[in-house]
Amino acid sequence: MLAEENEKASEDLVEKAQADAAKAKNPIQKATLFIRQVLSELGKVTTPTRKELINYTGVVLGFVAVVMVIISALDWVFLNVVTFMFAG
């Protein structure tokens, strides 16, 4: 039910944006419309709490560390394969 309401609201916003874009004729009006729409979207943004921010930062750093280990391991494997093949 909530998803349907969000879908309907989203469709209404898209229709309104398209109607506003059709009204904007010159580049100044289009730029002004764009800035108004961006500011409207920014008003919907919620900032994370300190706890959420720390949690998200930890997840990102953990993911980066795991990817770094995987890439380092692949680099080491490829180095040994190339060295074995071409070092004679």
N, C-alpha and C positions, 0 to 999 in steps of 0.2 A: 504494500500500500504506500509506504513512504517512497519507494523507488518510483512508483507511478506519479506521485506528486512532484518529485524532483524532475522527472522527465517532462511533465507538463510545464513546470516553471521554466525549464531550460528551453523548451520549444517556444514559449512566449517571449523569452529574452532574445532568442535568435530572430524571431519575427519582428520584434521591435527594432533590433539592431539593423536588420535588412531594410525596414521602412525608413529609419533615420538615414541610412546610407543612401537610399534612393533620393531623399530630399537634399542631401548635401551635393551641391553642383560643382563648386570650385575647390581648388586644393586647400584653401584656408579653411573652408567649412569642413572638409574631410579631415584635416589635421585636428581641428577643434573637436570634432566628433570623436576621433580616435582617442584624444587625450581625456575627454569626458568618460569614455567607456573604460579606459585603463584605470582612471581614478575610481570609478564605480566598482570595478573588479578588485582593486586594492583594498577597498573598504570592506570587502568580504573576507579578507585574509585574517586569520587568527594567529597570533604569535604563540609559539610553544612555551610551556612552563619551563622553569629551570630544570626540573627533574626530567621532563621529556627531552629537552635540549641535550642534557648530559647523556641520556640513554641513546638518542639518535647519533650523537657524536661517537659514542663507544661502538655502536653498530657499524658505522662507516669506517672507523679506524680498524676495527676487527676485520671487516671485509677487505680493506686495502692490504692489510698484513697477509691475509690468506692468499690473495691474488699475487702479491709480491713473492711469496714462497713458491707458488706454482710456477710463475714465470722464471724465477731463479733456477728451479729444478729443471725445467725444460731447457733453459739456456745451458746448464751444465751438461745435460744429456746430449744436446746437439753439439756442444764443444767437443765432447769425447768422441762422438761418432765422426765428426769431420776430422779430428786429429788422427783417429785410427785409420780413416780412409786415405788421407793425403799425407800423413807424416811418414809413411812407409815403414 
